Amino acid sequence: MNQQGLLRDFNNEEGADRPELLMILAMRRELQVLGKAVKDIQRAMNEKENAANAPEKRLVRMSSTEVTKTLKISNRTLYNYRRNGTLRYTKIGGKYLYNTEDVEKLLP
């Protein structure tokens, strides 16, 4: 018997004394909720697996000397790039370090 038939029987006076119909409908709702939860878990597991299989993106740094040679620019031009925000940098112990990706974006 399909769900509409169960509802019709349940709504009739003669079906009102059949608690098994109410139990079947409640179980069906619970199974739908459980099915959705399983799909959500599967989606989360797939996302986690995809993230684990993705190549790790390491941040590679270059020194000022490497940058000037790579871009074929002077130290003064590199200073201007730092000052005007053209090239992001990190200063560690008096040494400037640059992200390789940022330097590559400036290549002609």
Secondary structure, DSSP 4 states (H G I P E B T S, - for coil): --HHHHHHHHHSGGGTT-HHHHHHHHHHHHHHHHHHHHHHHHHHHHHHHHHHHSPP----EEEHHHHHHHHT--HHHHHHHHHHTSS--EEETTEEEEEHHHHHHT--
